[in-house]
Amino acid sequence: MECISIFDMLKIGIGPSSSHTLGPWRAAERWINHLQKENTFKQVTSVTIDLYGSLSLTGKGHATDLAVILGLAGKDPETIPTENIQNIIQNIKTTNKLNFGNEFEINFNSSKAITFNSEFLPFHANGIRFKAFSSEGKEISNDTYYSIGGGFVVREELINAKENIEIQKTFPYPIQNAKELENYCSTTKMQISEVVLENEKSLRTSKQIDFEINRIWQTMLECMYIGCHTEGTLPGGLNVRRRAFDMHQKLKGGMPYSNSKEWIESIRSTGVKFRQILKWVSCFALSVNEVNASLGRVVTAPTNGSAGVIPAVLMYYLVIENHEANFNHIKQFLLVAGEIGSIFKKGATISAAMGGCQAEIGVSSAMAAGALTELLGGTPGQVLMASEIAMEHHLGLTCDPIGGLVQIPCIERNAMGAIKAINAAELALDSDSKNAKVPLDKVISSMWETAKDMNSKYKETSEGGLAVSVNISDC
């Protein structure tokens, strides 16, 4: 049984896409590590990269080529100053030199070294092949990796090997599906967050867990704060105006604050009506994904394209539902959300290239709905019911980004997913989960069947739906 930590589901990285940006970035890092283990790293004088399938079809819009370059240059997506990215890329393209693995310089002409192939490789829609050559032109390495969603990466030669499993240790409460999770809660009389926390403690100390959860939340909060305070137009050519700034200006009025902590308190101090709640939640979600669309730092939740849903719903709880909320509530929320996401990954997919947008916004909405339900006092059964309701009403959602950019309709979908999550939580809290007609495991199974039946052009290829019905030149 695969044991997935919540910190695998909630990763800090650079936008705009976890599978098309963060995944290829991590694949480049893993390839370099492999070369080092094979003692061939220092023999490399040139490299080529082939992108396949969805990575190729929407690669330029998702900055896949830039992510690969940064990964090969030894830059870390968790720590790289985002304001330096364009200058780093421009310098490499201008000089045709790359500091390979951040250790030594090789010749690198990005326009010739990176090839976009529309062909799909057999294992997954997101394939990337790295080749390395010596000074004599001899091929040193030929390795294929797959970015399988949410920043997860597997190496082709080791698809069934332990090296591709992020965590190999057995949890005290190993969970493959929602029913097993509910059974543990029933027998131990623990909440879902408590069961998940015990699993995490088998991997890290309590202090490490709190540190990582706080780091994740601070990244989410910073992302929302930046998005709400940045105006202008998003890069990429669609001329999409940032809306979070304008919405925030209208909503905040004359509220004074100087940092994110004061910002939260200022929002709490306002009298908020139903329409304003909708607007605040939408503003939070839009802000995150506008940062994501501009190569900003976000948290995969479970992907970059759906990164706005969970922080928006958690922020809703902090500033609307419970003004006394503290770190323990944030921790509880993220523990539940991460576990629900892992169940979807095990039973279906979190990759839009494999399952359409139901695998991104649908899963993130289900994660947020379940987490919010526990914070609002829901039982484990109601938590799983809320997740089921949220996903049930995202089934069949296609992925058809205009111009291959994570902007239209992706940014708005995060706002819709967040609102649906809150609604799903309220429906579940007013229901007896014992009378639920559709268990969460059934909707996950249905989601996977829907994904397999879905026409491939609606799976993050920009070859169907809005991507072809809307003329980019008219944007």
ABEGO torsion letter per residue (X at the ends): XBBBBAAAABBBBBOABAAAAAAAAAAAAAAAAAAAAAGAAAABABBBBBBBEAAAAAAAAAGAAAAAAAAAAGBBAAABBAAAAAAAAAAAAAAGBBBBGGABBBBBBAAAABBBBABBBAABABBBBBBBBBAAGBBABBBBBBBAEGGBBBBAAAAABAAABABABBBABBBABAAAAAAAAAAAGBBAAAAAAAAAAAABBAAAAAAAAAAAAAAAAAAAAAAAABBEBBBGGAGBBBAAAAAAAAAAEABBBABAAAAAAAAAABBBBAAAAAAAAAAAAAAAAAAAAAGBBBBBOABAAAAAAAAAAAAAAAAAABAABBAAAAAAAAAAAAAAAAAAAAABBABAAAAEAAAAAAAAAAAAAAAAAAAAGBBAAAAAAAAAAAAAAABGBBBBBBGGBBAOAAAAAAAAAAAAAAAAAAAAAABBAAABABBAAAAAAAAAAAAAABBAAABGAGABEAAAABBAAAX
